[in-house]
Amino acid sequence: MEYFCTVPNLLSFLRIILTPVLVYIFFNGSVAFAGVFFTLISMTDLLDGYYARRYGIKTKLGAFLDPIADKILISTTLFLFVYVHVVSWVPIFLIVFRDIVVTGLRLKLIYNGTSLVTSDLGKSKTFIQFLTIGCMFTALFMKNFLTLEQYDIVLLCIAGMMWAVALMTCYSGVDYVIKYMKIKKNS
């Protein structure tokens, strides 16, 4: 029997539950505090993975819930930065579209009794997304300490980072589609 209330699953649920709190802090608190809060929330991703591997607590729910929690936290935070004009909506759209496609494939496989395991490429993509978001929080925090020209250069660097992340995310999505097609062909 598979246990649903494991520490890794609870950490993934915590990431989902704390995402609206992050939104509230972003708009009603300080950007610095929101950045620290985001960092703490994102660290639960490392903790749940570590705990699951270390203690051999891997569940089907966890395999699905962990990437969903990441997608909710990352997509929500990226939309916050679109809203305050730190990044363009176009690379964010690509990231969210890829996430919807991959989640749909995961759901279809789960429905058919199999799964799509998170790849190392997918894990690297998530780490780089967290890192880029951390840079965006830093840029937004530094806005008051920079000249307009300096801040424009920072935004240009952030835009380049976002496009690199969007391309890596799309590449990861293609990798998942290929794996999905292989699984479907073999089943």
Phi and psi in degrees as a GROMACS rama.xvg file:
@    title "Ramachandran Plot"
@    xaxis  label "Phi"
@    yaxis  label "Psi"
@TYPE xy
-90.4877  133.811  GLU-2
-91.0517  133.282  TYR-3
-91.5802  -32.1029  PHE-4
-92.3143  62.2831  CYS-5
-94.5361  162.373  THR-6
-58.1141  -47.2377  VAL-7
-59.0322  -41.9206  PRO-8
-65.76  -40.557  ASN-9
-63.9261  -37.0198  LEU-10
-65.9985  -37.5188  LEU-11
-66.2764  -43.7557  SER-12
-60.2284  -39.9158  PHE-13
-60.4347  -40.0819  LEU-14
-61.1883  -39.9111  ARG-15
-68.25  -46.7796  ILE-16
-63.9707  -35.6213  ILE-17
-81.9498  -11.4249  LEU-18
-60.8202  -45.8654  THR-19
-63.4637  -31.0979  PRO-20
-64.2579  -40.5098  VAL-21
-59.5702  -43.803  LEU-22
-59.9428  -44.4851  VAL-23
-60.9254  -46.7554  TYR-24
-63.0772  -39.8906  ILE-25
-58.4464  -43.025  PHE-26
-90.1124  -23.2383  PHE-27
-117.522  -6.56642  ASN-28
-118.06  -152.279  GLY-29
-97.8887  152.296  SER-30
-63.9289  -37.4153  VAL-31
-61.5147  -45.3606  ALA-32
-65.4708  -39.6755  PHE-33
-62.133  -39.474  ALA-34
-64.8431  -42.9019  GLY-35
-65.3794  -42.8414  VAL-36
-62.274  -43.209  PHE-37
-59.6007  -43.6508  PHE-38
-60.5047  -43.8497  THR-39
-63.6977  -43.24  LEU-40
-63.0887  -44.7763  ILE-41
-66.4543  -25.7611  SER-42
-67.3799  -21.2829  MET-43
-65.079  -24.0007  THR-44
-65.799  -43.3481  ASP-45
-65.1507  -42.522  LEU-46
-65.041  -43.4605  LEU-47
-66.8058  -38.2927  ASP-48
-66.1536  -43.7529  GLY-49
-61.609  -48.6122  TYR-50
-62.7009  -41.8347  TYR-51
-64.1916  -42.4142  ALA-52
-72.5736  -44.316  ARG-53
-62.1561  -41.533  ARG-54
-106.713  8.28784  TYR-55
62.4488  35.9781  GLY-56
-106.111  76.6622  ILE-57
-110.724  125.263  LYS-58
-122.526  159.966  THR-59
-63.1932  -39.9804  LYS-60
-61.4426  -44.654  LEU-61
-62.9777  -39.9077  GLY-62
-62.7483  -29.5525  ALA-63
-90.118  -42.3636  PHE-64
-68.7663  -40.2155  LEU-65
-57.4555  -52.566  ASP-66
-66.5599  -30.493  PRO-67
-65.4813  -43.4629  ILE-68
-61.2546  -41.0606  ALA-69
-61.6433  -45.6791  ASP-70
-62.7625  -41.3492  LYS-71
-63.9814  -48.4704  ILE-72
-63.7068  -48.4519  LEU-73
-66.8446  -49.1043  ILE-74
-61.6407  -44.4137  SER-75
-60.4234  -45.3882  THR-76
-66.4803  -40.2553  THR-77
-62.5836  -39.7912  LEU-78
-64.0847  -32.7926  PHE-79
-60.1548  -42.7458  LEU-80
-72.5091  -28.3357  PHE-81
-66.7422  -43.7942  VAL-82
-59.4318  -37.9736  TYR-83
-96.384  14.8355  VAL-84
63.4814  35.9615  HIS-85
-87.1337  -35.1253  VAL-86
-134.026  160.313  VAL-87
-77.3977  154.149  SER-88
-75.4755  -20.1407  TRP-89
-63.8083  -53.3167  VAL-90
-64.7681  -30.1719  PRO-91
-66.8018  -41.6783  ILE-92
-57.979  -44.6302  PHE-93
-60.5151  -42.5954  LEU-94
-63.8326  -47.9267  ILE-95
-67.1042  -40.7178  VAL-96
-59.7714  -45.9471  PHE-97
-59.1153  -43.3278  ARG-98
-63.9847  -37.9916  ASP-99
-65.3086  -43.6531  ILE-100
-62.3955  -49.3761  VAL-101
-64.0912  -39.8062  VAL-102
-64.3443  -40.2285  THR-103
-60.7558  -42.0184  GLY-104
-64.5352  -42.0815  LEU-105
-59.869  -46.1172  ARG-106
-62.219  -41.5908  LEU-107
-63.6128  -42.2662  LYS-108
-67.3425  -41.0047  LEU-109
-61.0014  -42.6658  ILE-110
-59.0166  -35.2421  TYR-111
-88.5307  6.21514  ASN-112
87.8107  14.5645  GLY-113
-130.192  -174.04  THR-114
-146.43  166.228  SER-115
-117.672  103.58  LEU-116
-71.2509  141.203  VAL-117
-65.4738  126.775  THR-118
-85.3835  166.641  SER-119
-62.4214  -35.4266  ASP-120
-62.4857  -42.5761  LEU-121
-64.0759  -40.4002  GLY-122
-66.045  -40.8109  LYS-123
-64.0422  -40.4857  SER-124
-59.8442  -44.7529  LYS-125
-63.8921  -43.3269  THR-126
-60.1253  -44.664  PHE-127
-67.4521  -34.5717  ILE-128
-63.3004  -45.5797  GLN-129
-59.6917  -43.0291  PHE-130
-63.4655  -44.4094  LEU-131
-63.726  -40.9971  THR-132
-63.6303  -38.7167  ILE-133
-59.1932  -40.629  GLY-134
-64.4378  -36.8889  CYS-135
-67.5938  -40.0941  MET-136
-61.1387  -41.644  PHE-137
-63.5998  -43.306  THR-138
-62.0142  -44.7543  ALA-139
-65.088  -38.2018  LEU-140
-64.7207  -40.0853  PHE-141
-76.6573  -10.474  MET-142
-50.7463  -41.0916  LYS-143
-73.7933  -12.5007  ASN-144
-105.58  -0.543819  PHE-145
-114.439  156.412  LEU-146
-73.9504  165.866  THR-147
-59.8113  -40.4836  LEU-148
-65.1266  -42.3463  GLU-149
-64.3157  -42.0818  GLN-150
-65.3868  -36.9083  TYR-151
-61.978  -37.9972  ASP-152
-66.124  -42.3535  ILE-153
-60.9679  -43.7316  VAL-154
-64.1389  -35.1737  LEU-155
-64.7095  -42.0225  LEU-156
-63.5753  -42.4092  CYS-157
-62.4316  -41.0167  ILE-158
-61.7923  -42.2637  ALA-159
-62.1892  -42.6319  GLY-160
-61.743  -43.1045  MET-161
-64.3944  -39.8476  MET-162
-66.6855  -38.0004  TRP-163
-63.7353  -42.2359  ALA-164
-65.2163  -41.9223  VAL-165
-62.6396  -41.7565  ALA-166
-66.7578  -41.7782  LEU-167
-63.5558  -39.5806  MET-168
-64.0118  -43.6314  THR-169
-65.197  -40.8952  CYS-170
-60.2088  -43.2127  TYR-171
-61.1077  -39.6444  SER-172
-62.9437  -41.7439  GLY-173
-62.219  -41.2569  VAL-174
-58.8596  -42.8115  ASP-175
-66.3828  -40.0605  TYR-176
-62.377  -41.6909  VAL-177
-63.3554  -43.9727  ILE-178
-63.562  -40.1167  LYS-179
-60.7847  -45.394  TYR-180
-63.8607  -36.7246  MET-181
-66.3645  -41.9801  LYS-182
-62.974  -46.239  ILE-183
-61.7616  -39.3062  LYS-184
-66.8521  -35.9952  LYS-185
-85.563  -6.8092  ASN-186
